[in-house]
Amino acid sequence: MPRTVLVTGAAGYVGAVLVDELLARGHRVRALDSLLHGSVSSLLLAWGHEGFRFTRGDIREAAMRKTSLDGVDAVVHLAAIVGDPACAREPKLARRINLEATRLLLAEAADAGVERFLFASTCSNYGKVDSNDFATEEFELRPISLYAETKVAAEMDVVAAAGNGFAACCLRFATVYGTSPRMRFDLTVNEFTRDLLLTGDLVVYGEQFWRPYIHVRDAARATALALEAPVEKIDGEVFNVGDTRENYRKLDIVELLRERIPSGQIQFVHKAEDPRDYRVGFEKIKRELGFEAHATVPDGIDEVIALLRSGLLDDPHAGIYRN
């Protein structure tokens, strides 16, 4: 059934791809973004669509939240200060947006009669996981950064708000990669590919530590599946968003890059310990929502290499491609 969906952070790396995914599935999209990282150009493909409307605004503003929620069936809440470095740089802003504004939006969405609320969280909430384990949704959360701390705290509020006709759900995304209309090169796969291809040099810290990865288009598709799933499948639930086959060490990514860019020089800086070392299991989202990744990290590397070789980007090192 087509829904009217408010997407906060709609002009961002995941948001811009999600907007196109939802419109293609027949939903109406109300896009909200403060354009903290630049122009609305990432949403131009959606601009002429009759089901699309964009508003420039900040979710910290009460009037903006009220207007944005009017007539909306569902909310996909992506807006955040994303990533450890960005949150560490502006901790007060991170708390206000990632936690305080999320709490207000959540409560006001329930009061406004919104039926579904999907909250974008992160697998980095797990921190460090025993090397023999794959973290499931039941694992203890061990946030070691302000970014993860705000996400863990907000998750608790989202789950607590679920029920009584308000289906609230948390989506813990794996580390995202691939090309997007709002391109980012401060993400591991994208950054490693750019640096080795364009400079011929890559410095890798802690090559033996694990992370899960997901292509940005798969992240958008998984979100759409959660939006369209039977309410009993998502109400009060938490889903790891990714594919169990897509856990990689940095060393594995480097080996994939070496196959494609054999002339590059790679330097490893050994780290004996990393508080963020985790493999994640994604069986729940596969079982409950039928999600499996379509793309793999090798696909993403090839995609980013093709983009960089195309000449489409004047300066892939420019600040607009970082958070």
Residue, then its C-alpha position, 0 to 999 in steps of 0.5 A: m500500500p502506498r504511503t506518505v513517508l517523511v524522510t529526514g536527512a533526505a539529501g544525505y548519502v543514504g537518504a538520496v538513494l532511499v528517496d528514489e527507492l521509495l518513489a519507485r515503489g509508489h510511495r509519496v515522499r516528504a523530504l526534510d534536510s537542513l543541507l548541512h553538507g551542501s546543496v539539494s542537488s542530490l535530490l534533483l532526480a526526484w524533483g519533478h516527481e508528483g509524489f515528491r516534496f522537499t523542505r529545507g529545515d532543521i528537526r531541532e525546530a518544533a514548528m518544522r517538526k509539526t509541519s513535516l509530520d502533518g499528513v504523514d503515514a510513516v517516518v524514516h529518521l536518518a537525520a543525524i550528525v553521522g560518524d565518530p569524527a563528526c560527533a567528536r568535533e561537535p559533541k553538543l550539536a551531536r547530542r542535540i540532533n542525534l538524541e534530543a531532537t530524535r526524542l522529540l520527533l518520536a513523541e510528536a510522531a506518535d501524537a500525530g498518528v504516524e503509523r510507523f517510525l523507522f530509526a537509523s542506527t548503527c552496528s558500531n553500537y556493538g563495539k568489540v565482539d569476541s572473535n568467534d562470534f557474530a553479533t546478533e540483535e540480542f548482543e550486549l551493546r558496548p558503544i565506545s564513541l559519542y556517535a554510538e552512545t547517542k544511537v544506543a540511547a535513542e534506540m532505547d526510546v524508540v523501542a519503548a515507544a512502540g505499540n498501541g498502533f505506533a510501530a517503531c523499529c530500529l535499523r542497525f546499519a552495517t558500514v555503508y559504501g558505494t556511489s550515491p548522488r551525495m557521494r562520500f569518500d570518508l567511508t572505508v571502502n570508498e576512501f581506500t579505493r580513492d586513495l589507492l587509485l588516485t595517489g598510489d598510496l594507502v596507509v591502513y591502521g589495524e588491518q586485522f579488525w573486522r567490520p560488516y559492510i552494506h552497499v548504499r542501495d541495499a541499505a535503501r532497499a532494506t529500509a523500504l522492506a521494513l516500511e512495507a512489512p506486516v506491522e507485527k514483523i517490525d513493531g518494537e523490533v531491532f534489525n541488523v541491516g546487512d548480510t552475514r557474508e559481507n563481514y570483512r577485515k581491512l586486510d580483505i579489502v586491501e587484497l581486493l584492491r590489490e587485484r584491481i590496482p596492483s601498482g599501488q603501495i600499501q603501508f600497514v600500521h599495526k594496532a594491537e587493539d581496537p575497541r571497534d572489532y566486530r563481525v555481525g550476523f544478519e539472519k533476523i532481517k533475512r528471516e523476517l523481512g526476506f532481505e539479502a544483499h544484492a551487492t558485495v564489497p568487490d562490486g562496490i570497489d569496481e563501482v567507485i573505481a569506475l566513478l573516479r576514472s570517469g572524470l565526473l568528479d573534479d576533486p574527489h578529495a574536496g570537503i563536500y565528499r566528507n561528513 
